[in-house]
């Protein structure tokens, strides 16, 4: 065929592939006997809402990767505890890719609470939105079948003691936790691990959700939960929190990496139709073109109420750096301040710190 006809054909074919992918919107699915990765510990009776893509291609690939990880962890924390009785006028929300145990999350929590990054103003209540958090031990399958999705292991020296296992961190700091593994952390039967997203909070978590994003290169599962409280003046407040880690896929046959991440953001927004509820969405978006990427523009338009951080948030080998991490918000509060914490605490990412004043 001549070049003009060929170009029209190729453009049309790519359009069909992209539109077909975009049309595969997320939907809630209900299984009578969910696989192990959809079960919940420590209390199997806890209800966690699941949303997954409707497209068969996504579901088959996601199921293969899901077979290699353990169950969701959800501990809401006792709602009769002190965090529920206390008034909360200010809240710290930290978003951080902790590099699968490389980041010293205990040090970060202590220094945020002491006010080292807020001019000495102590922050008693904190929510962590963690990417590349990890879990080890018997809850993770010791071995998996050959066809299961298993990426390479991100192995760091801190894993020898598992001091930064997400469950241990939550217990050590008396925090509620919602953890959903996205993928296995290597194929090591003697020391099984999985890794994914987690929300840790000093305030009880409610309405937990796991949102499986369209499959691009690796399985990605966002976690969503709510918190609530009241100010010292007695005014109630609520906040919805979403922790996201987008893919690094090239997807040259499906519109390229920009469209891949845009597809994942569209699926996330489709799964979170709560326009009236104050919301924070944060995470590692792997956006190598920064704010120029369609995924970031789309989120900024939907969640315009948090100031942007224009500094690099990731530093790689040979000093290569990029702005990969963002925090977006929508809601009514007295103020919201967002900044990049000035050190990485052993990770390759800087944490982002938002202080919300109700």
Secondary structure, 3 states (H helix, E strand, C coil): CCHHHHHHHHHHHHHHHHHHHHHCCEEECCCCCCCHHHCEECCCCCCCEEEEECCHHHHHHHHHHHCCCCCEEEECCCCCCHHHHCCCCEEEEEEEECCCCCCCHHHHHHHHHHCCCCCCCCCCCEEEEEEEEEEECCCCCCCCCCCCCEECCCCCHHHHCCCCCHHHHHHHCCCEEEEEEEEEECCCHHHCEEEEEEEEECCCCEEEEEEECCCCCCCCEEEEEEEEEECCCCCEEEEEEEEEECCCCCCHHHCHHHHHHHHHHHHHHHCCCCCCCCEEEEEECCCCCHHHCHHHHHHHHHCECCCCCCCCCEECHHHCEECCEEEEEECCCCEEEEEECCCCCCCCECCEEEEEEC
